Amino acid sequence: MCYPLGEFRVGASDVLLGQIHGCPFYMARDQFELWQNTHLTVDVVEGRGASFSIEIPLGLRFVIHSRLYTDDELAALPPIEPALQAP
């Protein structure tokens, strides 16, 4: 889901995974526990998604591609810190 900055409350149970075009990308900690060994690529394609995210009126949707990290990639990852507050 994509929200305008400040319209989604981020808490200590969320982790900041990185930035997408300067926008923070968060995941719930319990979900992250399942995906922590996986490289995620977020793509935007034409089509209608099944949500109320801000890209829907533009006729776009997000698609996530995934693959497992290699052992070397896992070893090079920085530690994940909890998101205590939204930026």
ABEGO torsion letter per residue (X at the ends): XBBBBGABBBBAABBBAEBBGGBBBBBBAAAAAAAAABBBBBBBBBEBBBBABAAAAAGBBBBBBBBBBBAAAAAABBBBBBBABBX
